[in-house]
Amino acid sequence: MQQSLTMGGNTLPRFLSFLSGIGMAVFSIMTIDHYYSANYPESIFEGSFCDISAFFNCDSSAYAAISAIGGVPLGYFGLVVGALVALGVVLPSLSFERTNKAISLLNAVGVVALFIYTVFFLGSLCLLCTGFYVFSLVSFFLFWKHGVDRELGFLADWFRPSVKLLATFAALGLFGAYAFTFYTDARQLAQSGGVATRAVKEFYNLEPVEWPSFISPLWTAQSTEHFEDAPIRIVEYGDLLCSDCLILYRQLNELKAEFEGKINIAFQMFPLEAQCNDVVEKDLHPGACDVSYMAAYDPDKFVAIHDEIFENLRLAKRQAEWRADLARRFDVEAALTDSATIALVDRMIQTGREYEKTHERFSYGIRSTPTMIVNNRMIIGTLPIEQLRAVFQALVDEHESGERRFIENWEE
């Protein structure tokens, strides 16, 4: 009898193949859910932040350009592959197995390519994606070791799919992908509609907090001489080597232009590196203390250095040589040993102790980046720009009219 993974007498490989398919499907569903939670959250409390690991970080993958294709999360395609592998065990046939075997090879190549891209380009690894990678490679191994047509040459071994089955799977897959585009569009539209309205309501319902006892003199936006005089007032606790802070940097650049003359933003240095930050027990970003000193050394150069780092974040995070060159180019090499600069950055960091804990794992409220104090309310993590825009507009309306016009007609 011809050897077969799904039709042979060996039960264990067949069970493992089914398990690998289910594993791929489960991790794909979790990846899809995280993609929507990160990019289109339905609540202000679903924000994303750097508090797991600088390397093991699913958010970098969720925000990456390749996280979706035409509005379809990449995890959907993994879900299809996993479902086909599991279904091939439940409904075994030689044509089904040959088709799945060809798909498993293509899937394995894609998995390796994604792994290389995320690790070496994004500088991170998504744990949910890793689960999918592992089950995918297990599935590929099982098809290679126990699959049909092993006695044939390489091309014939792996490339004998059923054209009819491929066409059927492709049609069903495209139909599902098309449906996902509508769902993505709906989630996106909701960000500027009902979800944005809810975000503003949730923002106003947040417990008010005091401003830090010391507000950074380093501002990325200044509309008024005194910090308290602008309609929108933000103290941004940030780490110049934090990937999620890069997302906020891009959002605030867009919103600063839209709310020009109405927004003040003070950048409160909070590098997540043990060398200079003893407020939180984290050591995520080697070099973060040094770039904080460089940026804080000369207030006239702060914005230029701040922007230069975020525009070249991948290099700034990975290459000490790039950071040293940055110091030379801006003539701030003395910052690393300047006692006044070191004291200034430490003074900003220590204000993190002034906020009550918001999470059982951490001693203080300021425990991750980015964290913003916006008009005396704390937002931990990032939000979609539509939600931030709605909150900022509500603050401007309240400042100009003296009342919260944006939420007059809210109903539960």
C-alpha positions, -999 to 999 in steps of 0.1 A, spaced: 0 0 0 13 35 -9 25 55 21 2 82 32 0 106 61 -37 108 63 -47 74 50 -20 52 64 -23 28 93 0 48 116 -23 67 139 2 89 156 14 109 126 -22 113 115 -32 126 149 -2 150 150 -12 163 116 -47 170 128 -32 187 159 -8 208 138 -38 220 117 -58 229 148 -28 246 163 -23 268 132 -60 277 132 -60 286 169 -29 308 167 -42 324 135 -75 333 152 -56 348 182 -34 368 157 -64 381 139 -80 392 172 -48 410 183 -46 427 149 -81 442 153 -76 450 190 -43 468 182 -54 487 151 -91 492 157 -98 489 195 -134 494 206 -124 510 239 -98 535 252 -87 508 276 -74 485 249 -43 506 243 -9 490 234 23 496 253 59 484 257 57 463 289 63 427 278 97 427 261 115 448 236 120 417 214 89 395 222 64 421 211 32 413 191 24 450 186 53 455 162 38 428 139 2 441 143 12 476 132 36 465 104 27 472 68 25 434 61 1 427 89 -28 429 64 -31 426 27 -59 448 12 -77 450 45 -74 412 51 -53 403 82 -24 380 74 -36 356 100 -67 348 79 -45 330 54 -29 310 82 -64 301 94 -73 288 60 -41 266 58 -47 253 93 -83 244 86 -74 226 54 -47 205 72 -72 195 99 -99 189 74 -76 167 53 -73 143 83 -110 142 89 -118 137 52 -88 119 39 -81 112 2 -49 111 -19 -59 141 -39 -66 161 -7 -33 150 8 -13 159 -23 -30 193 -24 -23 200 13 13 188 9 19 214 -18 3 240 3 24 230 34 56 236 14 44 271 3 33 278 39 67 268 53 85 290 29 62 319 39 67 312 76 105 313 72 103 345 52 80 362 78 103 350 107 133 366 89 114 398 82 101 403 118 134 394 135 158 412 113 137 441 99 112 448 127 136 437 154 109 418 173 91 385 174 53 380 180 46 351 204 13 345 187 30 343 153 56 321 167 30 296 178 18 295 142 53 291 129 60 261 151 28 243 141 34 251 105 68 236 105 56 205 124 29 201 97 56 205 69 78 179 86 49 154 88 41 158 51 78 154 43 83 123 65 50 105 61 33 121 32 22 106 -1 46 102 -31 78 102 -11 94 78 -37 90 103 -65 115 131 -74 113 164 -56 91 182 -80 67 153 -83 69 147 -46 56 181 -36 38 195 -66 10 171 -74 -20 190 -61 -55 185 -74 -64 214 -97 -101 210 -88 -94 211 -51 -70 241 -55 -96 260 -75 -123 252 -49 -101 262 -20 -90 294 -37 -126 304 -45 -137 298 -9 -106 315 4 -112 346 -17 -148 347 -7 -137 347 30 -111 373 23 -136 395 5 -159 393 36 -130 403 58 -125 435 38 -160 446 47 -154 438 84 -121 458 84 -139 487 67 -166 486 93 -141 486 121 -122 514 105 -153 535 100 -164 529 136 -132 545 148 -143 579 136 -180 572 145 -194 555 175 -161 541 188 -146 576 188 -176 589 207 -172 562 232 -135 569 235 -143 605 244 -168 595 270 -144 570 285 -117 597 285 -139 621 305 -148 593 329 -111 586 337 -101 595 373 -84 629 372 -47 629 381 -23 657 391 4 670 368 38 657 376 56 678 402 82 686 375 71 691 339 98 686 312 111 718 297 116 699 264 85 704 243 76 689 210 47 713 205 43 748 220 13 770 214 14 792 245 41 805 268 27 787 298 20 750 296 -14 753 313 -28 778 288 -34 756 258 -67 738 252 -48 705 248 -21 699 273 0 667 272 28 654 293 42 625 272 62 599 292 83 584 264 113 563 256 132 574 225 139 537 216 103 524 221 86 511 190 51 520 203 64 556 210 72 557 173 36 551 165 25 579 189 52 602 174 37 598 139 2 603 152 11 634 172 29 649 142 -3 647 122 -25 660 150 -1 689 159 -7 702 124 -45 698 127 -46 715 161 -19 741 155 -20 769 181 -41 748 205 -17 721 218 13 719 242 33 687 244 60 682 270 82 652 265 89 636 298 119 613 295 112 578 307 138 554 292 131 518 299 167 509 308 180 500 342 211 522 338 192 553 346 156 543 354 150 527 388 112 535 389 103 503 370 120 469 370 127 468 333 157 468 311 142 467 276 161 492 255 199 493 258 211 528 248 178 545 258 195 564 287 222 577 264 199 590 237 178 606 264 209 625 277 217 635 241 183 649 234 180 667 268 215 683 267 207 713 246 170 724 246 175 742 212 185 709 196 159 687 214 132 686 187 157 679 160 174 650 179 140 637 190 128 636 154 161 622 140 159 592 164 123 584 157 128 587 119 157 562 122 145 541 151 156 508 137 192 520 135 190 539 168 179 507 186 204 483 170 236 502 164 256 519 191 277 533 163 247 552 149 240 566 184 276 577 188 275 593 153 242 611 163 260 627 193 289 638 170 266 653 144 246 673 169 277 681 190 262 667 222 289 641 231 294 658 264 258 649 274 267 614 285 288 628 314 272 661 320 259 661 356 232 687 349 217 667 320 218 635 339 201 652 369 175 667 346 166 633 330 165 617 364 142 644 377 117 636 349 120 598 355 114 601 393 80 618 387 68 584 377 67 575 414 41 601 420 12 581 404 -6 553 420 -3 518 406 -26 509 377 -15 473 374 -7 446 400 26 438 384 40 473 387 45 496 417 36 529 400 12 543 375 39 554 351 53 520 343 55 517 305 58 538 274 41 556 259 20 570 287 3 604 284 -12 627 309 -38 646 287 -55 674 305 -50 657 338 -62 622 327 -38 593 321 -38 573 288 -15 543 289 -4 530 255 -14 540 220 -48 546 205 -60 548 169 -55 584 156 -93 587 151 -98 583 188 -71 607 198 -85 632 173 -119 630 188 -106 635 223 -85 665 212 -115 680 195 -137 675 225 -110 693 246 -109 722 222 -147 725 221 -148 724 259 -121 751 261 -138 774 236 -174 770 248 -169 762 285 -190 731 282 -186 696 268 -207 700 237 -192 669 221 -210 646 246 -243 664 252 -264 639 233 -247 607 244 -270 578 254 -261 544 267 
